[in-house]
Amino acid sequence: MAEAGERAWKEMTPAATQFEAAVKEINRAHGTILGANAQELAGLKELAQAYVTAADQFSSEEDRAKDDLYLQAQLVLETAEPAEL
């Protein structure tokens, strides 16, 4: 019985090692994606802020209330947060 368990363990070890390596690679890739998303979000928030600032300076309050892009930009500034692991 012990021999069968030992043999099964030896057969499972390479698969377990490959699985562990795959999990590490997935986690690394996920971290890279989250980092890229955070950078993209920062860029998006910067553009949204620029649009809101310009609209605040050059548009009436009435025009801004009807401006879908202005409203979306405000929403981005108020709610956009980077994803977490």
N, C-alpha and C positions, 0 to 999 in steps of 0.2 A: 504494500500500500504506500509506504513511504517512497519507494522507488518511483511509483506512478506519479505521486505528487511532485517529486523532484524533477521528473521528466517534463511534466506539465509546466512547472515553473520555468524551466530552461526554455521551453517553447514560447512561453508568454513574454519573457523578458525582452526579446528584440521588438516585439509588437508594442509593449509598454514604452520602451525607449523611443520608438518612432512616434507613438501617440503623444508622449510628453514633448518631443521636439515640435510636433505639429501644433500643439496647444501654445507653446512658447512663440512660434511664428505667427499664429493667429493673434495673440495678445500684442505682439510687436506691431503687426500691421494695424490692429485696431487703435493702438496708441498713435501711430503715424496718421491715421485717418482723422482721429480726434484733434490732433495738433493742426492738421490742415484745415479742418472745419473751424477751429478757433481763429486761425489766421483769416479765413474767408469771412467769418462773422465780424471780426474787427474791421476788415475792409468795408463790409456792408454797412456797419454802424457809422463808419467815417463818412461814407457817401450819403447816408441818410441824414447825418448831422449837417453836412454841407447843404443839402437840399432844404432842410427845415430852416436853417439860418438864412439862406438866400430868400426863401419864400416869406419868412417873417419880416425881412427888410423891404421886399419889393412887391408884396401882394397884400391886398386888404384881408381883414379877418373873414369877411364874407366869401371871398374867392378861395381862401385856404380851406374853409369849411366844405367847399364843393370839390376840392382837389383830391382825387383818390390817391395820387402818388404822395402828396403831403401827408395824408392820413396814414398811409402805409408806412411812410418813413417814421412818423411819430410812434407808430406801433412797434416798429423794429427797435427804436431807441428805448422804449419802455419795457419791452418784454424779452428781447433776444438775449439768450444766455447760451454759452457753449455746453455741449453735451458732456456728461461725466461717464467715467468707466463704470 
